């Protein structure tokens, strides 16, 4: 199963906003909603293509009520997420999934909330550099495209 996680904007109750509108409520009706992080909505889809399609269907709401969207595809990584942009590029075969490992956005996780992302490149040894912006309980690693990272390789 491919998991989609929509991260709500700070000033918005994301779940309420999505479920109070008919089109987004209908798009989410067949899914079991979860909240892995504070102010998030997550669902499991059947594939990367279905995940990207769902995000496209919800785009109007994402622009207004979300800070971002993440996709976790087990065939790429069991523990790391893909940004929406990177997920679309992998689905469209613009970027081979083997090449998604370099550019990372690492969030701290404190009291269930994603905090202060740190942009880093994965080390040549395959290790993710330590998150050092503040003390956190754990981290959440999101693979991003070169464009999202800063446009350079």
Secondary structure, DSSP 8 states (H G I E B T S, - for coil): -EEEEEEE-TTS-HHHHHHTSHHHHHHHTTS--B-SSTTEEEEEESSHHHHHHHHHHTHHHHHHHEEEEEEE-TTT-SS-EEEHHHHHHHHTTSS-GGGGSSEEEEEEEETTEEEEEEEEE--TTS------SS--SEEEEEE--HHHHTS--
